[in-house]
Amino acid sequence: MRVLFDNDVVLDLLLRREPYHIEVKELFLRAAKREIVVFVSAITPINCFYIIRKEKDLATAGEAVRKLLRIVGVSRVDKPILDNAFSLGFSDFEDAVQCSSAMKTKLDAIITRNIKDFTNSPIATYTPADFLEFLGTQEEISLGP
């Protein structure tokens, strides 16, 4: 399954935000086992660098984004994706851009802590906890009786 991690989910991991980073860390471990493939929108590394630099420092921001880019795919953001974002009816343009980017990359789901911000998403949207539960259900189905 190919999924997009919203900015907040990535920042939960990179800044070790309590208690959220534990679930996100588990999802990244699932990605390391190739159970899922994780993408971020092209805007996410930029946003993460900016926020981490403000909360920590320049070196920490650079190292965090470098590590992130080693383990995720990046779904592009270009003019057609930005134009499409306006048509999605989201109240937050940044979330609409991430959704539009995920659509173009043909991803299966978006993982976010802010489900309400993705109400108009044509792609399935989960919180990290809900997605871990979904993955557990999928494992049970594939194992059979």
N, C-alpha and C positions, 0 to 999 in steps of 0.2 A: 504494500500500500504506500502510495506517495502522498505526503502531507506537507502543508505549509505551516510553519510556526509563526504566529503573530509576534510583533515586536515585544509585547509584554511578556510572553512566554520565554523568549530568548533572554530578555533582561533579567527575568527571575533566575535563570541559570547563571548568567555571567556575573550578576551582583549577589548571588546566593541569598535572594530574598526569602525570608522565612514566612510561612512554611512552604511556599510554593515551589522552591527549587528542587525539593525532594522528588516530586512527581515528574518534573521536567528532566531531571537527571535520569530517572528510570526510562523515560522515553528516549533519551539519547543513548542509553545502554541498549535499548531495543534496536535502535538504528545501527549501533556497532555490531550487533548480531545479525544485521540485515533483515530484520523482521519488518522494518519500515524504512522508507527513504525520506529524509528530511530536507526540505527546501525552505529558504527564506526569500522574501521579496528583495529586490535590489536596493530598496530604501532602508531595509533593516540594518545592515552593517553601518550605514551612515548614521542612523538614529542612535544605534547602540554606542558608537564611538563618541558621539556628542554627549550623550547622557553619562556614560562612564567617565569621560574626561571631566565633566562638571562635578560628579560625585567623588571621584578618586583623583586621577592625574593622567597626564598624556601617555606615559609609558604603560600604565595599566590598561588604558583604553586601546592602545595599539596592540598589545599582546592579546587581549580578549578577542578583538575582532580577527586577528590573525588565526587564533585557535578555532574560532567559529567557522571561518572560511575553509579550514581544512576538513571539516566534518559535515558541511551542508552543501546542497546544491543551491544555486541562486536563480530564481525566476526573474526574467527581465522586466524592465519597465521602460516603455517607449511611448511615443505619441499615441498610437492606436490604443494602447492599454490605458493611458491617462484619459483619452477621450471616452473609452468604454466605462471607466470608473464613474463618470458623471451620469451614465444611464442606469446605474444600479439602484439608485434611490437611497443610498446610505446617507446618514446625517454627518458622518465623519469622512472626509475625503481620503485621509491616509488609509483608513480601513477599506474603503472602496478600491483604492489603488492596489492594496495587497490582494483583495479578492479578485480583481480583474487580472492581476498578474498570475494568480493561481489558476484561474480559468484558462488563460492562454497556454499555460504549461501543462494543462490537463491533469491537475492534481485531484486526488480523491477526497481530501478533507482539509479543513483549516482548524488548527488547534489554537485556542485563545482563552484567556480568562474572562473576556468580555463578550460573552455570547450575544447579549442584547445589541451590541454594536454591529453584529453580522446577521441580523434578522432577515435582511433581504438577500442573503447569499444564496446563489443557486447551488453552491457546493456545501456538502455536509459540514457542520461546525460542531466542535466538541471542546469542552474544557479538558485540560490535561487529565484530571481524574476520570472523567467520563470516557475519554479515549483509551485510557489504560483498562477500564472495565470492558469497553468494546473489544479491545484486543484479546482480553481473557475469554470473552464469549466466542470470538472467532477461533481461538485455540481449541476450545471445547468442541465446537462444531467440527473442526478438521480432524480431531481425534476420534470422533464417533463414539458409539456405545461401547 
